[in-house]
Amino acid sequence: MEVLAILIPVSLFLGFMGLAAFIWSLRKGQYDDPAGDSQRILDPRYDDKPKPVEDDQRG
């Protein structure tokens, strides 16, 4: 039973930290344009195979 004296405050703290992170992400606009993100993922300009870098450009 003594372990509950530690686990309950720790779990409440972690829950409030998660809630604070969610509210922070809402205020920063992380969820403002979900339709735009779904269209950008289909754009052919962005692909999974980037062009190789030339040796003279690496510096």
C-alpha positions in Angstrom: 0.0 0.0 0.0 2.9 2.4 0.6 3.8 2.2 -3.1 0.5 3.8 -3.9 1.7 7.0 -2.1 4.4 7.2 -4.8 2.5 5.8 -7.9 -0.6 8.0 -7.6 1.3 11.4 -7.6 3.7 10.2 -10.3 0.8 9.1 -12.5 -1.0 12.4 -12.0 2.1 14.3 -12.8 2.7 12.4 -16.0 -1.0 12.8 -17.0 -0.8 16.6 -16.5 2.4 16.7 -18.5 0.7 14.9 -21.3 -2.3 17.3 -21.1 0.1 20.3 -21.1 1.9 18.9 -24.2 -1.4 18.4 -26.0 -2.6 21.9 -25.2 0.8 23.4 -26.2 0.5 21.6 -29.6 -3.0 22.9 -30.1 -1.8 26.5 -29.4 1.2 26.1 -31.8 -1.2 25.1 -34.6 -0.1 21.5 -35.1 -3.6 20.4 -36.1 -4.6 23.4 -38.3 -4.2 21.9 -41.8 -4.8 18.1 -41.8 -6.3 18.2 -45.4 -3.1 20.0 -46.7 -0.9 17.3 -45.2 -2.9 14.6 -46.9 -2.4 16.3 -50.2 1.3 17.0 -49.7 2.0 13.4 -49.1 0.7 12.6 -52.6 2.7 15.3 -54.3 5.3 13.8 -56.7 7.9 16.5 -55.9 8.5 14.8 -52.5 9.7 11.3 -52.9 11.5 8.7 -50.8 14.5 8.5 -53.1 16.4 11.8 -53.0 18.8 12.6 -55.8 22.4 11.7 -55.0 24.8 14.5 -54.0 27.6 15.2 -56.4 31.2 14.9 -55.0 32.1 18.5 -55.8 29.0 19.8 -53.8 30.0 18.0 -50.5 32.7 20.6 -49.8 
